[in-house]
Amino acid sequence: QQQSAAIARALANDPPLIIADEPTGNLDSRSADVVFDIFNDLAEQGKTIIMVTHDRSLAERTNRMMLLSDGELINNWIANAFPELPHSRLLWLTHLMERQTFEGGQPIPLPDDSPVALYLFTSGPVEFVTRNGFFGKHKVRLDQGEYLSLPDVQNFSSDVLGLRSANDEKVEALVLNQEAFQNWMAEDQNHESDLSTAAVDRLSSWRSRGRT
């Protein structure tokens, strides 16, 4: 009732923007759902709701989620690509990953033949350049939000030559250099193992794409 009353007071002047700090704090799940339903109704009326919460399950019910760590915004591309990482590591990657642009038709070298150890593509798509049907009879693409890292390439053969724009348009990526990547792996051996395991699964998925 207190939260509902606070929302009613906030709406008295018909504001276009509402900022709610932990609006479901100390509520049971049923009461929290009532408050969230009120926000949904307001959003449908054209209101913008900015909600601050530590409840990830609640945040995932919103139209857009932004993560903060130590008062700084975490890059959304990075947060979505690596949801299993702690916020401190996501913020570290946000600081160190740099934006890089590749012109249409420009070759994109693989992480084992480049100063870059990790590509996170933010525009694209890009496609693998291969020979001898390494992935199958069809070209395999990486879409926006997908990444390619050094552990992925370690499962390739010499028949995977590199990457390029799939439609001859400009490609943008967030990139992590080799030194930073190696430091990350040395500091977080659990995630090194996770990346290696994921690389095997991703190779299987890419080959499935190439066959169908």
Buried (B, 14 or more C-beta within 10 A) or exposed (E): EEBEEEBEEEEEEEEEEBEBEBBBEEBEEEBBBEBBEBBBEBBEEEBEBEBEBEEEEBBEEBEEBEBEBEEEEBBBBBBEBBEEBEBEBBBBBBEBBEEBEBEEEEEBEBBEEBEBBBBBBBBBBBBBBBEEEBBBEEEBBBEBEBBBBBBBBEBBEEEBBBBBBBEEEBBBBBBBBBEBBEEBBEEBEEBBEBBBEBBEEBBEEBBEBBEE
